[in-house]
Amino acid sequence: MTERREAIERAKAHFEKLLAEQMDRVEEMKAGGDWIDYSTIDKMVIGVVGGDGIGPFITAEAKRVLEYVLRDEIDSGKVEIRDVAGLSIEERAKAMKALPDGVIDELKGCHAILKGPLTTPKKGDPWPNLESANVAMRRELDLFANVRPVKVPKEGIDWVFFRENTEGAYILGSKGFNLTEDIAFDFTVTTTQGAERIVRLAFDHAKKNGIDRVTAVTKANVIKTSDGKFLEVAREVAKGYPEIEFDEWFIDIMAAKLVDPKRRTQFRVVVLPNLYGDIITDEAAEFQGGVGTAGSANIGKRHAMFEAIHGSAPRMVDEGRAQYADPSSMMRASVLLLGHIGFAEEARRLEMALDICSQHEKKVVLTGRADGATGGEFADYVMDTLTDPDLEARWKGYQ
C-alpha cells in the first residue's frame, strides 16, 4: 500500500509541473507579438541545416537550387544563405540535448530555415532516447503552424493541410512517465489560444486565396475534452468567416475519404491537431508520389522553418545509396520558403519546374538506387528547366 501511495504522489508532482509549464505557455501566447514583415528586412538570412542520414545529401541539392534561384539577390548582398551546424544526431547525443547549447541562438539569427530530416531516437536505438529535435525547434521558435500542400491536378487534388504544431500529444511526448512497471502514462494538451491561432491561419489562407471551404478534423466524439476544445474553437472562429463553408470530419473517416475519388476533390483547406495532421499528411503525400516528394512549412510569427515530411532514411546510407535519394521534398520545401519570405514569382517558377520534372516529363528518373539518377542529376535537370523562357507555357501544356 505504501508503494502505491508513493507512486501516486510522484505522479501528482510530475503532473503539477506539467500543468505549471502549460499555464505559463498560455500566458506567453496571450502576450502575443506582431508578425515579422519580411519586406522591411535589408538582408535576408536563410539558415540551412543538413540533417541526418540522407539529409545532408538532399539538402545540399536543394540548397544548390535555392542558390541558383536567388543568385542575383545573393550577389547583391540582399540574401545570405548560411549553414547552421550542431544538430546532427552525433552532436545531439554528445551534448545529451535535443538542441545543443548555442544552436537555438544561431537558428533565431535566421529569418527562415531550410532543414533536412533529423533522426529522432527511439527506445532500442544506439542513441540516447532524446526528445525530438524537430519538436524542440518548433517549441523554442514557436512554429505553431505546420503547412503541408498536396497538389495533383490530373486527379483534381488541391489540398492544403494546417497541422497544429506545438500542442497535442507531441508537445508532451517526452513528458510521460511509468507509474509502475505495469502502467505508463502519456499526455495531450489543447489550449484555446493554440487552437484559435492555427484555425484562424487556415481560414485566412482560404480567404486570401479565394477558397470557399475549410474542414476541421478531430476525434471529438471519443477524445471529448482536448479534441472537443479544438472543435469548439474551430466552430467559433468559423463564425467570423461567413463566406467560407465550414465542415467537420473525424480522423478515421477522413483517412478513408481521402482515397474516395468522388469525395476527395471536395476538400481544399484542412485544419487539425498535431498527431492527426502528421498521419493524414503522409497519406495525402502518396497521391503526389510519396512522402519523398512532399515539403512542409513550419510557421510562427517571428520565425519559419521549411523541411521534408519524411525521415532521415538511415538504411539508404548504410546501403551506400544516399546519393540516389530524391531531393524533391526539400525542393518543394524551398518553394514554400521562397513564397513565405516574399519571393512569390521565384517560388511559382520553381514549383512549375518541379511539376514538369517529377510529375510529367520525368526525363531524369529517381529510383533510390544505382539504376536511377542521383539527386545531383535531378537538381541539374530542375535548374536546366528553370532556364527555359517558355517554362510557363510548357507547364500549362500538362495541366
C-alpha positions, -999 to 999 in steps of 0.1 A, spaced: 0 0 0 29 24 8 44 18 -27 11 26 -43 8 58 -23 43 68 -32 37 62 -69 6 83 -68 25 112 -50 53 110 -76 26 112 -104 9 142 -88 42 161 -85 50 153 -121 16 164 -134 17 195 -113 50 205 -131 34 199 -164 4 220 -155 25 249 -144 46 247 -177 14 247 -198 -2 276 -179 30 296 -184 29 288 -221 -7 301 -223 3 334 -208 31 337 -233 6 331 -262 -17 357 -247 11 382 -247 13 376 -284 36 397 -306 35 410 -341 42 391 -373 75 397 -389 74 419 -420 98 404 -445 95 434 -468 113 456 -443 144 433 -440 175 447 -457 194 414 -457 175 381 -455 193 353 -438 183 318 -447 198 291 -425 204 256 -438 205 226 -415 218 195 -433 202 169 -411 210 132 -406 211 101 -428 201 112 -464 195 147 -451 229 162 -460 226 148 -495 191 160 -504 196 193 -485 228 201 -504 209 197 -537 180 218 -526 205 244 -514 222 244 -548 189 250 -565 179 277 -540 213 295 -546 206 293 -583 171 308 -580 183 336 -557 217 342 -574 211 378 -581 199 386 -546 229 367 -531 254 386 -554 239 419 -544 240 411 -507 202 411 -502 202 374 -492 227 353 -473 224 315 -472 241 303 -440 249 268 -429 239 260 -393 259 233 -376 254 214 -343 222 194 -350 235 161 -362 224 131 -341 261 126 -331 263 162 -318 230 160 -300 240 127 -284 273 141 -273 256 171 -257 227 149 -244 203 176 -255 177 179 -283 192 213 -291 228 217 -280 239 249 -264 242 278 -288 223 262 -317 190 278 -309 206 312 -309 220 306 -343 186 295 -356 170 326 -341 195 347 -361 180 334 -393 148 348 -409 140 314 -424 154 279 -421 157 251 -446 161 219 -426 170 184 -436 154 154 -418 168 148 -383 169 114 -367 146 111 -337 160 84 -313 135 58 -300 138 32 -274 162 5 -285 183 27 -308 220 31 -303 214 68 -294 202 82 -261 165 85 -261 165 123 -265 135 145 -272 128 150 -309 149 180 -322 121 188 -346 96 191 -317 121 211 -297 128 235 -325 91 241 -331 85 248 -295 116 271 -290 108 291 -321 70 289 -315 64 275 -350 28 268 -343 16 261 -379 28 231 -400 15 238 -435 16 209 -460 3 214 -495 -5 184 -518 -14 191 -555 -22 166 -582 -41 185 -610 -49 154 -631 -66 139 -600 -84 171 -591 -65 172 -558 -55 206 -544 -52 203 -507 -35 225 -480 -33 210 -445 -28 232 -415 -15 210 -387 -12 225 -352 25 221 -343 31 230 -307 3 212 -288 -14 178 -287 4 146 -279 37 157 -294 44 187 -272 43 164 -242 56 133 -259 88 131 -238 69 141 -206 51 109 -199 60 85 -171 58 50 -159 36 50 -128 45 14 -120 61 -14 -141 25 -21 -153 12 13 -161 25 40 -184 10 74 -190 14 100 -218 -4 133 -221 -20 156 -247 -29 192 -243 -51 217 -263 -54 254 -254 -79 279 -266 -51 301 -278 -32 274 -296 -63 261 -314 -75 296 -322 -43 307 -340 -40 276 -362 -77 277 -372 -76 314 -379 -45 309 -401 -63 283 -421 -93 305 -426 -71 335 -435 -53 313 -461 -87 303 -476 -99 338 -477 -67 352 -492 -67 325 -519 -104 325 -528 -111 291 -513 -146 286 -501 -143 256 -478 -124 248 -446 -126 214 -429 -117 207 -393 -106 171 -384 -107 157 -349 -118 127 -329 -140 148 -306 -166 120 -304 -141 100 -283 -114 124 -272 -140 146 -258 -121 172 -238 -89 181 -258 -103 173 -292 -136 188 -281 -119 221 -273 -102 222 -307 -135 216 -325 -153 241 -303 -127 268 -311 -129 260 -348 -167 264 -348 -163 298 -331 -136 311 -355 -157 299 -385 -185 323 -375 -161 352 -384 -158 339 -420 -195 336 -432 -184 335 -468 -164 303 -462 -182 269 -457 -171 251 -426 -174 213 -421 -163 188 -396 -149 152 -400 -135 126 -377 -100 115 -384 -108 79 -392 -134 86 -418 -113 115 -432 -85 90 -438 -110 68 -457 -124 97 -477 -91 109 -490 -89 77 -511 -125 81 -523 -123 96 -558 -157 112 -556 -153 128 -522 -116 138 -520 -117 165 -546 -141 185 -524 -115 190 -497 -94 222 -500 -81 236 -467 -79 211 -438 -71 221 -402 -63 196 -375 -44 188 -343 -8 177 -342 -9 139 -342 -37 136 -368 -20 161 -390 12 142 -390 -5 109 -400 -30 122 -426 -5 143 -445 17 113 -450 -13 95 -465 -21 126 -487 15 128 -499 12 94 -515 -11 109 -542 17 132 -551 43 105 -554 51 96 -518 65 113 -487 98 117 -506 82 143 -528 64 165 -502 77 195 -484 62 214 -454 64 248 -438 65 254 -400 53 290 -395 55 312 -364 51 350 -360 89 356 -359 105 326 -374 98 300 -401 113 266 -409 109 245 -440 115 208 -443 107 175 -459 79 155 -443 99 122 -443 126 109 -420 164 105 -424 163 70 -441 195 57 -424 191 24 -443 199 42 -476 231 55 -461 240 21 -447 235 5 -481 255 32 -498 226 47 -517 223 81 -502 234 99 -534 204 84 -551 179 99 -526 152 120 -541 157 157 -532 122 167 -544 108 171 -509 135 196 -499 130 215 -532 92 216 -525 101 229 -491 122 256 -508 92 266 -528 73 272 -496 103 291 -481 105 314 -511 68 322 -511 68 329 -474 97 354 -474 84 374 -503 98 358 -535 64 347 -549 74 347 -585 106 327 -579 85 302 -559 60 299 -586 86 292 -613 104 266 -591 71 248 -584 63 247 -621 98 233 -629 94 206 -602 60 197 -616 74 193 -650 105 173 -639 89 150 -613 53 146 -624 52 150 -662 83 147 -684 104 126 -660 134 128 -683 156 121 -652 142 92 -632 150 87 -595 146 52 -581 166 55 -549 192 30 -564 220 29 -589 196 20 -617 183 56 -615 196 91 -614 214 107 -585 200 137 -566 226 159 -582 215 149 -617 179 156 -608 189 191 -594 207 198 -627 175 188 -645 154 212 -624 179 241 -630 180 234 -667 142 235 -668 142 268 -649 163 284 -677 136 277 -703 120 310 -713 88 291 -722 86 274 -688 51 286 -680 37 275 -714 55 242 -711 39 237 -676 4 247 -688 7 221 -715 5 194 -688 -24 208 -669 
